[in-house]
């Protein structure tokens, strides 16, 4: 559906105040008994008076998180609230990203910004409002995005002469500007990126995974030759792949989308597909070779070295706050969030413990010294020296927030000049080590070693889970059996678009990608029995 927006007053967007957590809290907030205006699979739309009355209503806070194995969706929503990652926005289907959740997004930005600049891209910004006529210029683009567009028809109390689209993506406005900036082959390649918000009027929403508005980066490039554009599109999906493996410990599968799943307006779409804890696929990032589709629609041309006018060849590529959801659903457990150290806003939390007032000063002094040692070493560390909560409550709270390492310091530890170190990825006593020296060089080396071990362990665990849930199939019956058991199916494919649509209708699964890594030897299409050059991966997805 196409929504027509009237710009609201600022006061209508204010979020109702919320209450502080009660002392009896064990696992902090969960989203059980969530309001109808929240992210559970409710149709999206503007807030009604009834919805507004529920926006600020928080669920009961004295309950543990729903077990992952019992109800994955409820668990996911519980973790988001309990770990203080996001909350409901006043408009149905939107979310407020809280500081801890935004810090994860900032970590994503920090890594990718460096990689973008290393590969010759510059950051800039384009307007959020796009003339509707721009969207109409590229036929497949408008067809693909029309159901998700939000339109502004009134501004300043007057009907607009031309309705404006609230940015769903920026290929059209980018081409409008590229046409003004590109004149000669000397102006190429032109390679830019922007960090921005995007609006897509989704019918069914889920926090971080699919919301009316989300944050992302979108890169756009223009080149003189198709070979340069193809090289760029593949380079960017490789950057996303390395980021997923090395920073977020998510073992994505990189590959090419089928024709049916290709981005509207692109010649080819490359993707990274991640397996979530419920074995559904998450499209975590895409890179599109746009060919000359947009440059022909907008007349984006350059004069080549022979004096001939040519249309530029283009790419676009993006990852979004969806990656935050992917991190939650890949690594989290029944206790809550579990963050890979490289992406964690807090890598180490220090919890000082004392019973007597006479012990407080020396324990806090030792804890402060440990914090300074680790902070100086470049570790992101927090000292929880609050006095309102017990040590047990703090343990639970920081475990819920997924902090990789907890350091405990009590009076006996101070006397022994040592600390207790607990790993988030190894529950209970098995993950706790006593008697680690406070001596700066020893402590620094130990903590850094354990952070590296946790990062590697999370990746290895995710790889094992992924590989054990992919089934190789050679017939449609085998494919259906694999999908019905909740797994991914991998098999030879050379069938038609109508066959692909049949699979989607009959199983709920789609072709996630044709992986870059392909098996050698002759293959026979699982659907038609005809020769096939590639295997495809099928899965249900978010």
N, C-alpha and C positions, 0 to 999 in steps of 0.2 A: 504494500500500500504506500502511497505517497502522502506524507503528512505536511500540512500547512502550518507553519509556526508563526505565532505573534510574539514579539520580544517581550518577556515579562519584566516587571519591576524588580529591583534588587531585593526588596523585602520579601517578595513571594518566594525567593530561593533560599531564605535563611533556614538552617537546619535546627530542629528543636534540640534543646539542651538534654544531655543524658546524665544519668546518675552514676556515681562512682560504684565500684564493685564492693559487695559486702565482705566482711572479714572471713566469712565461712567459705569463700571461694576456694575451690580445689583446682580446677583447670581453667579458670576465667571464663569469659563469655562463650556461649555456643549459639548457633542459630536455630536450635530446636524451637518449635512453635513460632517459626518466622512469619512475619506479616505477609499478606497477599501482595503487597507492593514490592516485595523483595525479588531476589534473583531466581528463586525456584521457578520451574518452567512455566511462567505465567506470560501471557501475551503482553507486549510492551505498548505503552501509550503515555499520554500526558497525565499528570497527577489529577485525580478527581478529588472533591472534598472528602470523600470517604477514604481515599488513599492517603491524603495528606494527614488525616488524623492518626494514621498508623505508622507514618514514616519514622518517627523517633522512638517507636516502641521497641524496647530491647527484650530479648527472650530471657527466660530464667537463667541465672548465672551460677547455680549451685549444682550443676550436672556435669558429668564428665563428657568428653567428646564421644559421639556415636562411633562404635567400632567400625573400622574400614570394611571388614568382611561382612558386616551386617547390612550396611547401607552406605555405599560409596559416595553417593551424591550428598546425603546428609552429613557424612563425615567431612567431606570437602568444605561444605558451608560452615560447619562447626569450627573447623581449623581456621578458616579465614577470619571469623569473628574472634575466636579465642586467642589467636596469635596477633590480633590487632592489625591485620593487613588492610582491611577495607570495611566500609559500612554502606548502608543504603543511601542512595541519593533521593532527593525529594520528587524527582520524576521517575516514574516506573521504568525499570530496566537500566537505570544509571547507577553508578557507584561513586563513593567518595574514597579515594585511595589514601589511607592513613600513613603517617610518617614511616612506620616500619615497612609497609608494603612499598612505599615510594622509594625508600632507600635501596630496596632490591632492584627496582627499575633504574635508579641512578647507577648502580653497579653495572648493569647491562649497558647503559649509555657510556659509562667511562671506558669500558673495554672496546666497544664498537667504534666510538669516536676516534680512538687512536688508530684502529685498523682502517677506517675510512680515509683518514688524512694520510696515512702511510701509502695508500693506493691512489692518491691524487685527487681526492674529493674535497669539496669545500661545503661548509654548512651555510644555509641561507633560510629564508622564510617566505612563503607565499600566502596570500589572503585566504581566510576561511570561507568566504563567500564567492561562489563561482556562478557566472551567468548561465542560465539553463540552456541557452543556445550553444554553449560550449559542449555540454554533455551530448547534445543531439548530433554533433558533427561526426562522431565515430559510431556507426550503426550498431555493431556488436557491443560496444561499450555501454550505450544507453539501454540496450536491451537487457544486458546483464545486471545493471545497477538500478534500473527504474523502480523495482519493488522495494528498494531499501532507501530511496532518497527522502531527505527531509528538505522541504522548500520554505523559503521565506517569501511571503506575498505582501506583507504590510510592514512599513518602516516609517517611523516618525508620525504615525497616525494616518498615513496615506497609502493607498494601493500602489505598489511598485509597477513601473512600466514593464519591466521584465522580472519574472520571478527568479530568485536566487537559490542555488543549491548550497546547502551546508556541506562542506567538503566531505565526500565519501572516499576520495582518493584524488590525486592531483595531476594525473597525466594531461588532462585537458588544459588547465590553466598554465601548467609548465610549458606545454607546446605553444600556447599563445605568446608567452614571454620568450621562449627560445626563437620563435620566428622573428622577433625584434632584435635579438642579440647575435644570431648566427647569420653571417653573410658570406664568409669565405672559408675555404679549407683551413685557413690559419686560425679560425675561431674554434676548431675542433681538435681533440674531443672536448666537449663541455660536460663536466661531471660535478653534480651537486647533490646535497642531501639536506633534508629538513627533519627536525624533530617537531612533531605537531600532534594535535588531536584530530580525530576523524569521527564522523557521525554516520551511522548506518542503522536504519529503522528496523531492527531485528524483531521478529515475531516471538522468539523464545530466547530468553537470556540466561546467562550464567556468569557470575563474577569472574573477571579477568579473561574468561574464555570467549564470551560473546555478550557484549553490552551495547547499548545505543551509542555511547561515546566511548572511545578508547584512545590511548596514547600509542604512538609508534614513531619509527623513523621511516622515511621513504626516500630512496635514492633515485635520481633520474639522470641519465646520461645520453648524449648524442654523439654519433661517430660518423666518420666518412665512409666506412665500408661495413658490409655485413659480418665479415670475419672479426672486426674489432668489437662489434656489438655482442657477438656470440661469446667471445673471450671474456668480455666484461660480465655478462650474465652468469657464466660459469664461475668466474673468479669470486663473485659475491656470494654464491651459494656455498662455495668452499669456505669462505670466511665465516658464514653462519654455522657451517658444520663444525669447524674447529672450535668456535665459541661454545656450541652445545656440548661437545665432548670435554673440552679442557676447562671451561669455567663452570658450567652447570651440571656436569657429570650426567648428561642425558645422551644416550647412544642413539642418535637419530639415524635414519636411513635416508640418504640423499638420492634423488633421482629426478626423472622427468614425468610430468603429469600427462595423463591421456588427453586426447583432443577434447573430450567432453568436460574434463576438469580444468582445462587451460583458462587462465585469466581472460576476461572479456576484453578483447582488443589486442591480445598478444599472439605471436606466432607460436611461441614455445614458453612453457612455464616449468621452471625447476623448483623443487621443493625439498624440505627436510621434514620427515615424518617421525614422530616420537610415539612410543608405546607408553600409555599411562598405566597406573596401578590397577585399573579395572580392565585393562587390555584393549581399550578403545584407542584409536589413533588420534593424534593431535598434529595438525599442520602447523609447524612451529615457525616457519619462515619460507618466503618465496622469492624467486628472482625471475623476471620475465624478459624474454627477448621480444620486443615489440615490433621488430622489423621496421617497415615504413608505414604502418597502419595509421599512426597518429600524425606523422609528418606529412603524409598525403592529405589527410583530412584538414590539417591546419596550414598547409603550404609551407612547412618548415624546410627551407632549401638553403644550399650553399653553392658557391661557385668553386668548382674543383680546379686542379692545377692546369687543366687544359682549357679553362674558361667556360666549361659547360655547367649548366644548372642541374643540381642533383638533390634529391630528398635525403635527409639524414636518416641514419639507422639508430634505433633507440633501445634503451633498457629501462626497467624500473624494478625496484627490489625493496623488501620491507620485512621487519619483525616488529612485534608490538608487545603490549603488556600481557598478551596471551602467554608469553614465555613465563611470566610469574606463575600463572595457573599451572603450566607444565611442570615447573619445579615442585610445586606443592604435590601434584598428583603422581609424580615419579618417585619422590623420596619419602614422603610423609608416612607416618605409621599411626597406630592407635593412640599414641601419646600426643601426637600433633605434627607440627612442622619439623622437617629435618633439612637443614640447609647445607649445601656444599660450602666448605670454608671460603673458596675464592669469591663466592657471590654473597656471603653472609654479611649483613651490616655490622653485626657483632660476632667476632670469631671466638672470643673468650669472655666469660662472665666470671667475676670473682665474688664469692659469697663469704663474707666474714661471719664467724660464729662465736658467740660468747654467752655465758649464763649470768655471770656476776658483773656488776658495774666496774669492779676493779680490773676486770680483764679486757674491757672494751677498748681502752686507749691503745694498748700494745697490739691488740689484734688489728685494729683499724690502721695503725701505723704500718704494720707489716703488709697489710693488704694494699695500702697506698704505694708502698715501695714496689711490690710485685707489679701493680698496674703501671708504674712509671717505667720499670724495666721492659715490660712487653710493649708498651706504647712506643718507647724509644726504638725498639726493634722493628717497628712497623706493623705490629699486630693490632687489629681493631678490638679494643678491650673495654669492658664496662665494669665498674665497681659498684655492686648493689649494696650500699651501706645504709639503706633505709631501715628504720626501726619499727615501722608499723606492721611488718609481716614476719612470720617465723622463717627459719632457715628452710624447713620442709616446704613451705608455701613457695618460697623463692626457687627451690629446686624444680618443683612442678611447673612454675610459671616460665622459667627460662628453657626448660625442656620443651614446653608447648611452643615457644617461639623459635625452636630449632637451632639454638646456639650450639656450635660444634663441640666446644670444650667448656667445662665448668671447673673452676679452681676453688677449693674449700680451704679456709684457714681458720683454725681454732687456737686456743691457748696452748695446747700440747704441740701443735705444729710450730707455733712461734718459738717454743722452748727448743724444739729440735731443728729449727731453721729449715723447715720443710713445708710442703703443701700436699694436698690431695688433689689428684686430677681425674675427672670423669669425662668419658667420651659419650656424646649424644647418640652415636650410631651403634653402640654396644650397651644394651640396657643392663641395669643392675650392677651387682658386684663384679661381674666379668669385665665391665668397662671402667672400673675404678682402680687407680693405682695410688698407693700411699708412699709417703717418704720421699717425694721428689724435691731435691735441694732447691732452696731459694737463691743460691748463688747465681748471680745474673747470667753468666755465660751458659751454665748448665741448664737453668730454667728456660732460657730463650731457645736453646738448641732442642730441648725436649718438646716444648710446645710446638715449634715449627715442624718438627718431625711428625708429631701426631696430627697436625693439621693436614700435612701432605698425605699421611696414611688414610685419614678420613676421606679426603677428596678421592683418592684412588679406590678405596673400598666402596664408596657409593657408586662410582662408575662401574666397577666390576660386578656389583650386585645388580645394577640396572641392565647390564649387558646379558648377564645370566638369565634374568627374568624375561628379557626381550626374546632371546634366542630359544628359550624353552617354550615360548608361546607362538612361534611361527611354524606352520605346518606346510611342508612341500606337497602339492597336489598335482594330479595329472588328469583329472576329470572333473566335470561340473558337480557330480555327486560328492566327490571328495571335498570340493570347495565348499559346498553347502554344509557338509558335516563339520568342517573346520570352523566355519563362521557360526554355526548354531552352538558350538561348544565354547564360543567366546574368544576364539583365537584368530590370528591372522593367517591368511592362505597365500601361498606363493606358488605360482605356476606359469607355464608357457601360455602366451596370449597373442593372438593375431586376429581376433574376431572383430566384428563390426560394432559401430556405436549402438545399434539396436540391441545387440547381444549384451553389451556393457550395461545398457539401461535395464535389460531383463534381470541381470544379476542384482542390480540395485533394488529393483522392485520386489524380487523374490527372496532376497537375503538381508536387505538393509545395508549391505556392504558396497563400497565403491573401490575403484582402483586408486590406491593411495599414490603409487608411482611405479614407473619402470626403473628399478634401481640402477645406479651407475655401475655397481659391481654385479656382473652377470656371469652365470655359469657357462662353461664352454661346451661345445658339442651340439648335435642336432636336437631340435625340439619339436614337439607336436602340440598345437593349440589345444588346451584342455576343453574348450567349448566346441570347436568345429572339426578337430582332427587334422586340420591343414598345417603345413609347416609354419613354425614360429621362430622369430629371431631373438625374442626377448622373453624374460619372465616378468610378470607383474605381481605386485602385492595388493591383495584385497583385504579390507577391514572395515568394521563399523567405526565411525569417527564422531568427534565433537564438531 
